[in-house]
Amino acid sequence: MEMQRRSTRRTTAFAAALAAALTVALLAGCGGKREPSGASQTAAKVNKDEVTVHQINHVLQQQRNLRTEQAEVAGKQILERLIDQQLALQRADDMKLDRDPRVVQQLEAARRDIIARAYMEKVGEAAVKPTPEEVQKYYQDKPALFSERRIYNIHEVAIEAGADKVPELRTQLGQAKSFSDFLEHLKDSGYRYSANQAVRAAEQLPLQSLDTFARMKDGQALLTPTPTGATVIVLANSRSQPIALEQARPAIEQFLLNERKRKLMEEDVKAMRAAAKIEYVGKFGVAPAGTGGAGAAAAAASATPAPAVQPPAADQAVQAPVAAPPGGLTASDINKGMGLGK
């Protein structure tokens, strides 16, 4: 029985890997087709098939932050992987694995995803590039991200507790002489919790919480109720590292452009849903609220919206006599930011 299970796992894993390989091959033009151009585009011959320069370039284009001097070495490494992939494809073809129902299903799913994504990207191409004035306004409206940007060294504790215990936890946090004392109280009181430390640049924090962090001073602690208890964040220390408008301009332009693309895609999907005849069947007979199509109105009428999660207010920050654990910021820590202007 155990051998059967292992065999099934190996077959499933191989089918998944093969589906991914075939998808890449379909995208990159794998399968031994020769380029019509005069110059040979063949990078390697693998039995009866070829691996082309175009396939290598396609994979190279997916590599982010690849420097020019790295391209040649990376290209050779990619070629070796493509050769291995082509050998696997040939063997899979001999075994007729492309007819395996699981492989067929995964290939079809990948095909649907690729074509649908290509359509949405086409819709997004209509987005207008932001003007210099719009970029400057975004910069000025987000001082915590740019002109007053900080790097935060934070300690976070996720606590499992009932809602009735949150006031007690808040009081104990305010009375604790150190972060370690607060953790000892949790341990002695039998609370289950997990703690971790992280260095985060402003842009790595949730945007809805950034203004709250920007108002916090070093040594302050923030307690936020959660569905399973509470989260405590202690700002151990922070360091100012502002970014000038010219440094930030490329990232802001890209962000605003991406937002416009996203909005165009959402509006397009909404319009298509409104125009389409969608019927939910069987156990899916009631459409989720807001999805459009048949049954959506009934679902929307009966659905009870969940309360929105609000960012913690400024007065929830506790001026802790909490001595945060040691741990200064290094150049390596600072470089974990998004590196605007790189």
C-alpha angles and dihedrals in degrees: 000000000000090000089052091053092049091049091050092049091049092049092048093047091048092048091051092048091047092050090052091048093049091048091054089046092052091049095045096044096250120172109083101288112154122223115247094220121107094243115070114253092189115122097177140355116228109190105293095349138068137224109214136209088241090061091052092047091049091057092043090056089060092058111097124213092009109161121223093245090055096053097084095050091043090050092056091049091049091050091056091051091048090051090053089048092050091051090051090049092051092050091046089051090053089051091046090232090153085076094055106117092228092051091047090050093050092047091051091048090050091047092051091048094048095048095044090048090049090053093050091048088052090054090050092055088077091068114117119234112248118255123241088252092055091049092051092048091052089050092051094044092055107051092154088061098044128002093030097029117155138189110229127210103199138178116207130194122189109202127195109218144131119264090252090063096057096086090051091050091050091051093047091050091054092049097045115112092208141005089253090055090054091051090049090053090053091050095046092047092053097246118156111227144153125215134196141166126224142170113223132181115219093259091054092062123085107274092227090059100038097092090053091052090046090058093050121099126215110281095025121127129211125205118196124182115234133189089261100038127293143316121221120199121189118195099218093183141321140205130213114240110162123190123218121232094250091053092048097042099090093049093045092049091050093046094050091045091050090049090053091049091050091050092049090050093049092049091048093051090047091052092047091050091050091052096042129085104234120180121185112214137198116345087355090059095122116062119224114257114274097015097109126222129083115341094016095110093053092047092048091052094052099038119103110213116232115241113265116250107241123206112251115271121243093250090062090072110100117214093229123205072205110139101212118221116270119268125125128202121264132196088256090055092051091050089062087081120100091269100229113203095026 
